[in-house]
Amino acid sequence: MFNHRTDEYGGSEENLARFVIEIIKKVRQRVGEDYIILLKINSEDDDPNYITSEQFIRFCKSAEQAGVDIHPFISI
């Protein structure tokens, strides 16, 4: 909704998630496998231009693959 970039951090769904996924990977590298990484994100908004439930689920799966252990969310 707010990201109108045209570089590798904007445009496609994958690119929009790239910044957070890169951070998760770096954190996982630094803390190792014995440290729990929690990611809190909101999943829905009343704005039709915001992230959909399907996009949210895909993002959570990507976050898990990148190293997140827990991802509680708030559905507004």
KEZA-204256 format. One record per residue (C-alpha): x, z, y. Coordinates in Angstrom, 1 decimal, m for minus. Layout:
BEGIN
REC        x        z        y
REC        X        Z        Y
...
# end
This chain:
BEGIN
REC        x        z        y
REC      0.0      0.0      0.0
REC      2.8      0.8      2.4
REC      5.7     m1.0      0.8
REC      5.9     m4.5      2.3
REC      9.6     m5.1      1.5
REC     10.7     m8.5      0.2
REC     13.9     m7.3     m1.5
REC     14.4     m5.8     m5.0
REC     12.4     m2.8     m4.0
REC      9.2     m4.6     m2.9
REC      6.8     m7.2     m4.2
REC      6.1     m6.9     m7.9
REC      4.9     m3.8     m9.7
REC      8.3     m3.4    m11.3
REC     10.1     m3.7     m8.1
REC      7.9     m1.2     m6.4
REC      8.7      1.4     m9.1
REC     12.5      0.5     m9.1
REC     13.6      3.2     m6.6
REC     12.0      6.1     m8.4
REC     13.1      4.7    m11.8
REC     16.7      4.4    m10.6
REC     16.6      8.0     m9.3
REC     15.3      9.3    m12.7
REC     18.0      7.5    m14.6
REC     20.8      8.9    m12.3
REC     19.3     12.4    m12.6
REC     19.1     12.2    m16.4
REC     22.8     11.0    m16.5
REC     23.9     14.0    m14.4
REC     21.9     16.7    m16.1
REC     22.0     15.5    m19.7
REC     19.3     15.7    m22.4
REC     18.9     19.5    m22.4
REC     17.4     19.7    m18.9
REC     13.7     19.0    m18.4
REC     12.9     16.4    m15.7
REC      9.4     16.7    m14.2
REC      7.9     14.0    m12.0
REC      4.7     14.7     m9.9
REC      2.8     11.8     m8.5
REC     m0.7     11.1     m7.5
REC     m2.7      8.7     m9.6
REC     m5.7      7.5     m7.6
REC     m7.0      7.3     m4.1
REC    m10.3      6.0     m2.7
REC     m8.4      3.1     m1.1
REC     m8.8     m0.1     m3.1
REC     m5.3     m1.2     m2.1
REC     m3.7      1.9     m3.7
REC     m2.3      2.2     m7.3
REC     m4.8      1.6    m10.1
REC     m5.2      3.8    m13.2
REC     m3.6      1.0    m15.2
REC     m0.7      0.7    m12.9
REC     m0.2      4.4    m13.0
REC     m0.1      4.5    m16.8
REC      2.4      1.7    m16.9
REC      4.6      3.6    m14.3
REC      4.4      6.8    m16.3
REC      5.6      4.9    m19.4
REC      8.5      3.5    m17.4
REC      9.3      6.9    m16.1
REC      9.4      8.3    m19.6
REC     11.7      5.5    m20.8
REC     14.0      6.3    m17.8
REC     14.2     10.0    m18.7
REC     11.2     11.9    m17.4
REC      9.9     14.6    m19.8
REC      6.8     15.7    m18.0
REC      4.6     13.9    m15.4
REC      1.6     15.9    m14.3
REC     m0.6     14.1    m11.9
REC     m3.5     14.7     m9.6
REC     m6.5     12.4     m9.7
REC     m8.2     12.5     m6.4
# end
